[in-house]
C-alpha cells in the first residue's frame, strides 16, 4: 500500500521527549580526553556551509536529531523541513546510500491495542498534522534521489507489549524499543557495507535501480529522528535509549552526532536545555544572519538555524 495512504505516526516519542532527555549534560567521564575546551562555536552564513564543515570529518554515518515542533510553533519552519530542503537536497542526496527515518506506519491490523497506542502517542507528542506531510516529503525526496529509505516496523506483539500492565503507553519500553530497532537497522546496513562481497552484490542490485546516470560513490548513511537516540555520549541511566555507543564501537570517529535546532523552538526553554554548556552562548549569539555550530563534545554537533524573519503582515 502506498505510504501516503496510511497513517504515519511521526518520530515515536523521541520527537516529543527526545530533546528533553538529551538535554541533560554529558557526564564528564564520557568526554574524550583531548586538549579541546568544549563546547566550541563556529558561525556560518548558511546551514550548508556549517554542514560542509561537519562533512570534513569524513563520516560514514550521521545520526541527525531534532527538537520537535508543536502546534503553537507551526508558523516557524521545522528542523525536518529545513533538513530536507537545505541540507539533504543540496548536499547529502548524491552521496547518501541509505536513510533511516524514525517513524512507522500504522496498518490497522492490530485491533484495539494499535488504536490505543496511536491515540496515546498523538496526544503525548502534540505534533501538528503537517509533520506527517514533511516526513512523506523526505521519503519521496530520498526515493527520487535514489536513496534507500528505511522506516521502523511495529508488530501486533509490539503494540501489546507497550500497553502491558499500563493504563496507557509504557514510554520507557517505547524508547528502548525504538533504540533497539534503530540500532539493528543501522548495524545491518553497516554489516553489508563493510563486507566487500556483500557490498558488491548490494551495489550491483542498487545500480540497476539507480541507473547509469548515477556514478557517484555513495559512502554515507543517514538516520533522522529525535535528539535522544543519536547521542554519542548518553547520560548515565538512559544509555539504552541511544544507538550512539554501538555505532561508535562499529565505526569509531566515523559516526557523528548532529542535532538540528530551530532557535524559536528552544529559546524559551528554561528547564531542559539550559543545563547544556552551549545554551547560554546560543542565547547571546543567535541571529537572523548566522547559523551557529557548536561542537558540544568530540564529534557531537549542535547546528542552530538562523532565526526566521517575521512576515511583513505582522
Secondary structure, DSSP 8 states (H G I E B T S, - for coil): --GGGSEEEETTTIIIIIHHHHTS---GGGS--SS--SSEEEEESSHHHHHHHHHTT--SEEEEEE----GGGTTS--HHHHIIIIIIIIIITTTEEEEEEEEEEE-S-SHHHHHHHHHHHHHHH---THHHHHHHHHHHHHHHTT-EEEEE---HHHHHHHHTT-SS--HHHHHHHHHHHHHHHHHHHHHHHHSHHHHHHHHHHHHHHH-TT--S---EEEEEEETTTT-SS--TT-GGG-SHHHHHHHHGGGEEEEEEE-HHHHTT-SSSSTTSTTHHHHHHH--SS-EEEEEEETTEEEEE-------TT-
